Structure formats: structure tokens, C-alpha cells
Amino acid sequence: MRIVGGKHKRRPLKALPSKDIRPTSDRAREAIFNVLEHGIHDFAIDGAVALDIFAGTGALGLEALSRGAKHACFIDSDPRAIKCIRENAGQVGEARNVTILKLDAVNLPPPPLAAQAPCNLVFLDPPYQSGLDKSNLAADALQSLRAQAWIGAGSLCIVEVPAKEPFSPPKDFEELDRRNYGAAQVVFLKL
């Protein structure tokens, strides 16, 4: 696993040997960022504040930093993931530009100042072994993000769920695009 574009292109990232923490593939990450950079009208990664929910290895948020985001906040509830994100951020030289929080993504408190909320670029990739289907977990996390002011009007949210699983965005989220990459379905939403 590696950063696929931007100033840290080809820098390796640590992955965790666990079926619960399954990072977005390099190919899918590259495709997601191509859509963000060329397919979303009036959106620029440069200067964005990214939020990586169910962050796992932190690959999506670190990719955003590599491509010009000014800050990334990572949220995960697994201590192994928190450690991995911290190591990966240090490995690519972005430790100063990140906030890493051990929180439950569906029961969020208000954001701390360090998160630089409201965040305008959000990645949600719930774990497969969650006990709930990923679509419900993603929708619940989106509602929590909105209710606690982690995101605001105009925030762009990218949700990854299994291609075979139906996903309907919560109220007030507009679907901009939907793409399938192998077994993954990626939905681009705007609040």
C-alpha cells in the first residue's frame, strides 16, 4: 500500500494484518481522487480540511494531504488503527498536519478545535465486520457528523460500501456521483 498521487506519491504506508481493517485499494483511491480533482464542480482539494472516519490505516486522509489538503482529522475506535495512522502520518512527514481521535463514529461528541471543523472533505469507509451492514453504519455516521457540526453546508462526503449493498444517503445529502470499483461502491455526496 502506498500514496498514489501528490507530493508524497509512491511513499509506502503501513497496513494492519486484520480482516477488520481493510484499506481502500490503491486503484480505488486513485479513482476517487480523480473524480474529486476533475469531476466535482466547484471543489478543490487544495486547502481542504479532510476528515477520515473509520480511518483504519489513514490512507484516504493521508492521500488528501499529499494532494494539497491543509489538515486531516482521523477518527477510529480501534487502538491498533490509531497507532497505525500515527506511524503512517509520521512516515510521510505529515504528523504536524493531523489530528487523530479515538471515537465512536456514530456517537460523536462536538469536534475539538484541533479538528478544524467544519471539515469540507469527508471519507467514510465502515468496516466489513461491524455487526451492522456498512450502509447503515455509514448513514448513522453521516447523521452524527451533521448533528455535531463536524461538517457543514457544502461539505463533500465520500462513502464506500459493498457494491451489492444498497445505500441511500440521509436527508439533506445530495448524491453527486456513484461508481463501482470491484467489490466496492463509492458514493459522492454533498451536504
C-alpha positions in Angstrom: 0.0 0.0 0.0 1.3 3.5 -0.9 0.3 7.1 -1.5 -0.8 7.2 -5.2 -0.5 10.9 -6.0 0.6 14.3 -5.0 3.8 15.4 -3.1 4.1 12.0 -1.3 3.5 9.9 -4.4 4.9 6.3 -4.0 5.6 6.7 -0.3 4.7 3.4 1.4 2.1 3.1 4.1 1.9 0.5 6.8 -1.1 -1.8 6.7 -2.5 -3.8 9.6 -2.9 -7.6 9.2 -6.5 -7.8 10.1 -9.8 -8.6 8.2 -11.4 -5.9 10.3 -9.2 -3.1 8.9 -9.3 -3.3 5.2 -7.8 -0.2 3.5 -9.3 1.2 0.2 -7.2 -0.2 -2.6 -4.6 2.0 -4.3 -6.6 1.7 -7.6 -9.9 2.8 -5.9 -8.1 5.6 -4.0 -6.7 6.9 -7.3 -10.1 6.7 -9.0 -11.8 8.6 -6.0 -9.2 11.4 -6.2 -9.5 11.6 -10.0 -13.3 12.2 -9.5 -12.6 14.8 -6.8 -10.0 16.6 -8.9 -11.8 16.5 -12.2 -15.4 15.5 -11.8 -16.8 17.6 -8.9 -17.7 21.1 -9.9 -16.6 23.9 -7.6 -14.5 21.7 -5.3 -10.7 21.9 -4.8 -8.6 19.6 -2.6 -6.0 22.3 -2.2 -6.6 23.9 1.2 -9.3 21.5 2.2 -9.8 20.2 5.8 -10.2 16.4 5.5 -11.9 14.1 7.9 -11.3 10.3 7.6 -13.9 8.3 9.5 -13.4 4.6 10.3 -9.9 5.7 9.3 -8.1 2.3 9.6 -4.6 3.0 8.2 -5.4 6.6 7.4 -4.7 6.1 3.7 -7.6 8.3 2.4 -6.8 11.3 4.7 -3.1 11.0 4.0 -3.8 10.9 0.3 -5.8 14.1 0.7 -2.8 15.7 2.5 -0.5 14.6 -0.3 -2.7 16.2 -2.8 -3.0 19.6 -1.1 -5.4 19.4 1.9 -4.1 21.6 4.7 -5.2 19.4 7.6 -6.7 15.9 8.2 -8.5 14.6 11.2 -8.7 10.8 11.6 -11.4 9.0 13.7 -11.3 5.4 14.6 -12.2 3.3 17.7 -9.6 0.6 17.3 -6.3 1.3 19.2 -4.3 -0.6 16.6 -5.7 1.7 13.9 -4.8 4.8 15.9 -1.2 3.6 16.3 -1.0 2.7 12.5 -2.4 6.2 11.5 0.2 7.9 13.8 3.0 5.9 12.3 1.8 6.4 8.7 1.4 10.2 9.2 5.0 10.3 10.6 6.3 8.2 7.8 5.1 10.6 5.1 6.1 13.7 7.1 2.5 14.9 7.9 2.5 14.4 11.7 2.1 18.2 12.3 -1.0 18.4 10.0 -3.1 15.7 11.5 -5.4 15.2 14.5 -6.0 11.6 15.5 -9.0 10.8 17.7 -10.2 7.5 19.3 -14.0 8.0 19.0 -17.2 6.1 18.0 -18.1 7.4 14.6 -21.8 7.0 15.1 -21.9 8.7 18.6 -19.6 11.7 18.1 -19.2 14.5 20.6 -18.8 18.0 19.2 -15.5 18.4 17.4 -12.4 19.7 19.3 -10.7 22.9 18.0 -7.8 20.7 16.7 -10.2 19.1 14.2 -10.6 22.4 12.4 -14.3 21.7 11.8 -16.4 22.0 9.9 -14.5 19.7 7.6 -15.2 20.1 3.9 -13.9 16.7 2.6 -15.0 13.6 4.5 -14.2 9.9 3.8 -16.3 7.2 5.3 -15.3 3.5 4.8 -17.0 1.5 7.6 -15.5 -1.9 8.5 -17.0 -5.1 7.0 -17.0 -6.9 10.3 -19.1 -4.3 12.1 -22.1 -6.4 13.1 -24.2 -3.9 11.1 -24.3 -3.6 7.4 -21.9 -0.9 6.1 -24.7 1.2 4.6 -26.5 1.7 7.9 -23.2 2.4 9.7 -22.3 4.9 7.1 -25.7 6.6 7.2 -25.6 6.7 11.0 -22.1 8.3 11.0 -23.2 10.9 8.4 -26.1 11.9 10.7 -23.8 12.1 13.7 -21.3 14.3 11.7 -24.1 16.7 10.7 -25.8 16.8 14.2 -22.5 17.5 16.0 -21.3 20.2 13.4 -18.2 18.2 12.2 -19.5 19.1 8.7 -21.5 22.0 7.3 -23.3 23.1 4.2 -21.3 22.3 1.1 -19.2 19.5 2.8 -18.3 16.8 0.3 -18.7 13.2 1.7 -17.3 10.1 0.0 -18.9 6.9 1.3 -17.5 3.4 0.4 -19.8 0.4 0.9 -20.0 -3.0 -0.8 -21.2 -2.8 -4.4 -24.0 -5.3 -3.7 -25.3 -3.4 -0.7 -28.0 -0.7 -1.2 -27.1 2.7 0.1 -29.4 5.7 0.5 -28.0 8.9 1.8 -29.7 10.6 4.8 -31.9 13.6 4.3 -30.1 16.8 3.3 -27.3 14.9 1.5 -27.3 15.3 -2.3 -25.9 12.4 -4.4 -23.4 13.8 -6.9 -22.0 10.6 -8.3 -21.9 6.8 -7.7 -19.2 4.5 -9.0 -18.3 0.8 -8.6 -14.7 -0.3 -8.2 -14.5 -4.1 -8.0 -16.4 -5.1 -4.8 -16.7 -1.5 -3.6 -19.4 1.1 -4.4 -18.3 4.7 -3.9 -20.9 7.4 -3.4 -20.1 11.1 -3.6 -22.4 13.2 -1.5 -22.8 16.9 -0.7 -24.5 18.3 2.4 
